[in-house]
């Protein structure tokens, strides 16, 4: 369901219904805070879990929640979060924006980073595994992310799903869910390095001397985040001279299909932002702030060329590409950072200075007469459910079939 760019009568009605259920949830929450506090003191048998499931679940059953101690003062906190359903983020943001002011209560849209002792207590409570003897290494990874390796003596050299899960829970509890989503890439949970034995003689294994106690994870992650932020370009893409930029050509091998979600049919692409392209087309989460210090949004136009002769598709795309480049350059609205051709669709990838002004780009595309089956999508993982049709009656874009 589109939330930010909802446009059809059905979408708008569904969003209004969800907003009404949010308000009903918060009214009920305010009425039951005394019951909640009594449950926390173990002085009441009020069905807190059932109440949350019924009332917050009415907004969307995929929204996850948990209670904990307040962060800024005495009292309690409620966290409502998307967990792995990142496309729900605009809805959860709206939910938290409508939260009332209630004395002794704080409300958050992400799981918070807890102090090490409290975090490790929480990990043991949630998983049954004590991770206090684990150590961690933190380093820069691919696609402007941070890699984390947790080493624990509880992890055998075979598969151990429970310990692996405990390691992931520990990272989230120590770094915070928002940091985990936006900045942390590859994660590994491994056995603790130990001496090797050979022919009855002990010899030292290669020990990773960057391993530190888990309690040091957050300051090290925070330091690397600041380093990654400092390394971003000092000027926005909108200020780029496309003639002076270094462009790379890539060739892919898409498989023929009846239709193509995303950019599944992309065959040839030319880009001047290779790092952005690799990250936005890779399997990991993508967030704009990793690649721009100027609030830019990375997006792509998808234009149906089914009825254009395959030999003429690049030529047919050229005037559209030139018009989009001129439009974005005017007033530094943004920049074209990649151009691609697929089996069926043409693609233009852009860095937008202000996502709120997509209506101007939409109007341009309408004047150019692009096919009705043309859309604007966003690479940001939290905007995975959002898209903008070029015309008010543009149909829903093709989507990937559900996983079996």
C-alpha positions as a printed Julia matrix, in Angstrom:
404×3 Matrix{Float64}:
  0.0     0.0     0.0
  1.32    3.44   -0.94
  1.27    5.8     2.01
  3.12    8.99    1.08
  2.04    8.98   -2.58
 -1.42    7.43   -2.17
 -3.56    8.74   -5.01
 -6.48    6.47   -5.92
 -9.77    6.69   -4.07
 -9.17    3.22   -2.64
 -5.67    4.1    -1.39
 -6.81    7.37    0.14
 -9.72    5.64    1.89
 -7.41    2.95    3.26
 -4.98    5.55    4.55
 -7.75    7.57    6.2
 -9.04    4.37    7.79
 -5.57    3.57    9.12
 -5.2     7.09   10.54
 -8.54    6.75   12.3
 -7.45    3.44   13.83
 -4.19    5.08   14.96
 -6.13    7.77   16.78
 -8.39    5.16   18.35
 -5.31    3.22   19.49
 -3.78    6.27   21.15
 -7.07    7.21   22.87
 -7.32    3.72   24.28
 -3.65    3.72   25.24
 -4.09    6.93   27.26
 -7.06    5.39   29.07
 -5.12    2.26   30.07
 -1.73    3.6    31.16
 -2.52    2.85   34.81
 -3.32   -0.76   33.85
 -0.07   -1.02   31.9
  1.98    0.29   34.83
  0.28   -2.16   37.18
  1.19   -5.03   34.85
  4.83   -3.93   34.87
  4.75   -3.97   38.71
  3.13   -7.43   38.56
  0.12   -6.06   40.4
 -2.47   -6.72   37.7
 -3.57   -9.53   35.4
 -4.69   -7.07   32.7
 -4.13   -8.69   29.3
 -1.59   -6.22   27.95
 -0.47   -8.48   25.1
 -4.03   -9.12   24.01
 -4.92   -5.43   24.18
 -1.92   -4.44   22.05
 -2.57   -7.23   19.57
 -6.18   -6.13   19.15
 -5.68   -2.36   19.09
 -2.27   -1.8    17.49
 -2.83   -4.84   15.31
 -5.92   -3.09   13.95
 -3.62   -0.46   12.42
 -1.47   -3.16   10.82
 -0.73   -6.59   12.3
  2.84   -6.43   10.98
  3.78   -3.57   13.31
  5.94   -4.95   16.13
  6.04   -3.46   19.62
  7.76   -3.69   22.96
  7.81   -1.84   26.29
 10.82   -0.77   28.31
 12.09    1.85   30.75
 11.98    5.5    29.71
 15.15    6.97   28.22
 14.87   10.67   29.1
 13.46   10.37   32.59
 11.4     8.25   34.97
  8.66    6.12   33.48
  8.12    3.79   30.56
  8.66    3.67   26.82
  6.72    2.07   24.0
  8.53    1.15   20.8
  6.48    0.45   17.67
  8.62   -0.66   14.78
  8.51   -2.23   11.34
 10.93   -5.09   12.12
 11.8    -6.46    8.66
  8.76   -4.97    6.88
 10.67   -1.81    5.9
  7.94   -0.62    3.52
  5.78    0.05    6.62
  8.11    2.83    7.81
  5.99    5.74    6.44
  2.95    4.31    8.26
  4.86    3.83   11.53
  6.26    7.35   11.25
  2.68    8.63   10.97
  1.67    6.51   13.97
  4.43    7.94   16.15
  3.76   11.5    14.96
  0.19   11.14   16.31
  1.28    9.88   19.74
 -0.16   11.96   22.6
  1.84   13.57   25.37
  1.4    11.38   28.46
  3.3    12.04   31.68
  5.75    9.25   32.43
  5.65    7.84   28.88
  7.95    8.07   25.87
  7.24    6.77   22.37
  9.74    5.67   19.72
  9.58    4.28   16.2
 12.8     2.25   16.54
 14.26   -0.03   19.17
 16.66    2.07   21.18
 20.34    1.42   21.86
 20.63    0.35   25.49
 23.66    0.61   27.81
 25.76   -2.56   27.55
 24.67   -4.15   30.84
 20.97   -3.54   30.16
 21.35   -4.62   26.52
 22.98   -7.93   27.44
 20.31   -8.59   30.07
 17.7    -8.02   27.39
 19.47  -10.38   24.99
 19.46  -13.14   27.59
 15.79  -12.49   28.42
 14.79  -12.65   24.73
 17.01  -15.53   23.59
 18.0   -17.44   26.73
 21.68  -17.04   25.82
 24.27  -15.12   27.85
 26.42  -13.15   25.39
 28.46  -11.28   28.02
 31.62  -13.26   27.17
 31.41  -12.47   23.44
 33.74  -10.09   21.64
 33.28   -8.07   18.49
 35.22   -6.53   15.62
 33.91   -3.54   13.67
 35.21   -2.46   10.26
 34.24   -0.65    7.09
 32.41   -2.85    4.6
 31.1    -2.63    1.07
 28.61   -0.05   -0.2
 29.44    2.43    2.55
 28.31    0.13    5.34
 29.87   -1.21    8.51
 30.73   -4.89    8.94
 30.41   -6.55   12.34
 31.81   -9.88   13.47
 30.72  -11.3    16.82
 32.9   -14.04   18.28
 31.58  -16.14   21.12
 32.76  -19.38   22.77
 29.13  -20.52   22.66
 29.22  -20.8    18.87
 30.41  -24.23   17.79
 32.2   -24.75   14.49
 28.96  -26.18   13.14
 25.66  -24.4    12.61
 24.13  -22.92   15.73
 21.04  -20.91   14.84
 20.16  -19.94   18.42
 23.58  -18.39   19.09
 23.53  -16.7    15.69
 20.18  -15.11   16.52
 21.46  -14.02   19.92
 24.4   -12.31   18.21
 22.06  -10.37   15.91
 19.83   -9.38   18.85
 22.93   -8.2    20.75
 24.05   -5.99   17.85
 20.61   -4.38   17.58
 20.36   -3.88   21.36
 23.8    -2.27   21.56
 23.78   -0.19   18.35
 20.04    0.56   18.06
 17.63   -0.56   15.37
 17.88    2.57   13.23
 21.67    2.33   13.08
 21.38   -1.37   12.28
 19.05   -0.66    9.36
 20.84    2.34    7.9
 24.53    1.69    8.41
 25.31   -1.91    9.27
 25.86   -4.31    6.39
 27.47   -7.74    6.68
 27.15   -9.45   10.05
 28.89  -12.65   11.11
 28.64  -14.67   14.32
 31.57  -17.02   14.69
 33.42  -19.14   17.24
 35.99  -17.45   19.41
 39.51  -17.83   17.94
 41.57  -20.32   19.91
 44.97  -22.03   19.64
 45.31  -24.74   17.02
 46.88  -28.12   17.76
 49.07  -30.06   15.41
 51.0   -33.31   16.03
 50.64  -32.94   19.75
 52.14  -29.46   19.86
 50.04  -26.38   20.47
 50.54  -23.44   18.2
 48.8   -20.12   18.2
 46.04  -19.57   15.69
 45.8   -16.25   13.93
 43.93  -14.23   16.51
 42.02  -11.14   15.47
 43.52   -8.47   17.67
 40.7    -6.04   16.78
 38.27   -8.04   18.91
 36.92   -5.98   21.8
 34.22   -6.56   24.42
 30.64   -6.18   23.15
 30.24   -3.11   25.32
 32.58   -1.22   22.98
 30.49   -1.9    19.88
 28.41    1.28   19.85
 31.24    3.86   20.2
 33.19    2.08   17.47
 30.16    1.93   15.17
 29.38    5.6    15.86
 32.95    6.59   15.02
 32.82    4.76   11.69
 29.47    6.34   10.86
 30.97    9.78   11.39
 33.88    8.79    9.16
 31.53    7.61    6.4
 29.51   10.82    6.67
 32.66   12.93    6.45
 33.71   11.09    3.28
 30.54   11.97    1.37
 30.85   14.44   -1.48
 30.98   18.06   -0.26
 28.64   19.17   -3.06
 25.28   17.69   -4.11
 24.78   15.75   -7.32
 22.68   18.68   -8.52
 25.91   20.72   -8.76
 27.67   18.08  -10.87
 28.87   18.85  -14.38
 27.75   15.77  -16.37
 30.34   16.5   -19.07
 33.17   16.38  -16.55
 31.85   13.34  -14.64
 33.4     9.89  -15.1
 30.84    7.54  -16.65
 30.95    3.74  -16.49
 29.25    1.28  -18.84
 27.8    -1.96  -17.47
 26.24   -4.9   -19.26
 23.87   -7.35  -17.59
 22.17  -10.57  -18.7
 18.45  -10.42  -17.81
 16.18  -13.41  -18.39
 13.17  -13.01  -20.69
  9.79  -12.87  -18.94
  6.22  -11.71  -19.5
  6.89   -8.58  -17.44
  9.58   -7.23  -15.15
  9.35   -5.85  -11.59
 11.9    -3.26  -10.53
 14.69   -3.21  -13.1
 14.71   -6.96  -13.69
 15.06   -6.56  -17.48
 17.97   -4.08  -17.35
 20.58   -5.04  -19.96
 22.84   -2.01  -20.5
 23.44    0.91  -18.15
 25.65    3.99  -18.12
 26.28    5.63  -14.76
 28.38    8.4   -13.24
 27.66    7.23   -9.68
 28.92    3.67   -9.7
 28.94    3.33   -5.9
 25.3     4.43   -5.7
 24.36    2.1    -8.56
 26.01   -0.94   -6.99
 24.41   -0.32   -3.61
 20.95    0.45   -4.96
 20.96   -2.67   -7.16
 22.5    -4.97   -4.54
 20.76   -7.29   -2.09
 21.27   -5.1     1.0
 19.2    -2.24    2.34
 19.73    1.14    0.68
 19.5     4.53    2.4
 20.05    7.88    0.74
 22.05    9.41    3.59
 24.9     6.96    3.08
 25.6     8.57   -0.31
 24.5    12.19    0.06
 25.09   14.77    2.75
 22.55   17.1     1.18
 19.2    15.39    1.7
 18.99   14.07   -1.85
 16.67   11.19   -2.77
 17.84    8.55   -5.24
 15.12    7.31   -7.57
 14.5     5.88  -11.01
 12.07    6.4   -13.84
 10.75    3.3   -15.56
  9.28    3.89  -19.03
  7.49    1.19  -21.01
  8.94    0.69  -24.51
  7.05   -2.46  -25.43
  5.65   -0.89  -28.6
  9.0     0.59  -29.72
 11.09   -1.42  -32.14
 14.0    -2.9   -30.11
 16.53   -1.41  -32.53
 15.09    2.09  -31.96
 14.67    2.07  -28.17
 17.87    3.93  -27.31
 17.03    6.57  -29.92
 13.46    6.87  -28.58
 14.76    7.34  -25.03
 17.28   10.06  -25.92
 14.89   13.07  -26.15
 13.25   12.04  -22.87
 16.65   11.73  -21.2
 17.78   15.13  -22.48
 14.56   16.8   -21.33
 14.84   15.24  -17.86
 18.47   16.34  -17.58
 17.55   19.92  -18.53
 14.63   19.95  -16.12
 16.74   18.72  -13.21
 19.6    21.12  -13.99
 17.23   24.11  -13.91
 17.22   25.45  -10.37
 19.38   22.53   -9.28
 16.37   20.25   -8.9
 18.69   17.26   -9.17
 20.8    15.31  -11.64
 20.68   12.32  -13.94
 23.13    9.75  -12.56
 22.39    6.69  -14.73
 20.63    5.71  -17.93
 19.69    2.17  -18.84
 17.92    0.1   -21.45
 16.2    -3.2   -20.77
 14.41   -5.92  -22.68
 11.15   -3.95  -22.37
 11.7    -0.78  -20.35
 13.92    2.31  -20.44
 15.38    3.57  -17.17
 16.61    6.95  -15.95
 18.16    7.07  -12.47
 18.19   10.43  -10.74
 19.28   12.21   -7.59
 16.45   14.54   -6.54
 17.21   17.57   -4.4
 13.68   17.66   -3.0
 11.43   14.61   -3.08
  8.43   16.85   -2.42
  8.78   18.3    -5.94
  8.26   15.08   -7.88
  5.04   16.58   -9.23
  7.12   18.92  -11.41
  8.98   15.98  -12.94
  5.69   14.18  -13.41
  4.24   17.16  -15.3
  7.28   17.23  -17.59
  6.88   13.55  -18.43
  3.21   14.1   -19.2
  4.11   16.91  -21.6
  6.63   14.61  -23.27
  3.87   12.08  -23.81
  5.67    9.1   -22.29
  3.62    5.87  -22.26
  0.94    5.48  -19.62
  2.83    2.57  -18.07
  5.63    4.74  -16.69
  6.53    5.22  -13.04
  8.94    6.85  -10.6
 10.34    4.61   -7.84
 12.63    5.32   -4.89
 15.7     3.29   -3.91
 15.38    4.1    -0.19
 14.43    0.82    1.51
 11.83    2.51    3.7
 10.11    3.73    0.53
  9.91    0.28   -1.01
  6.11    0.45   -1.12
  5.99    3.91   -2.71
  5.77    4.82   -6.39
  4.42    7.64   -8.51
  2.58    6.96  -11.74
  3.28    9.49  -14.48
 -0.48    9.87  -15.09
 -3.36    9.77  -12.6
 -4.63    6.61  -14.33
 -1.24    4.92  -14.66
 -1.8     1.28  -13.62
 -0.09   -0.41  -10.71
  3.5    -1.36  -11.65
  4.52   -4.99  -12.1
  5.54   -6.67   -8.88
  7.6    -9.74   -8.12
  5.56  -12.91   -7.5
  5.37  -13.96   -3.83
  8.09  -16.3    -2.61
  6.94  -19.91   -2.19
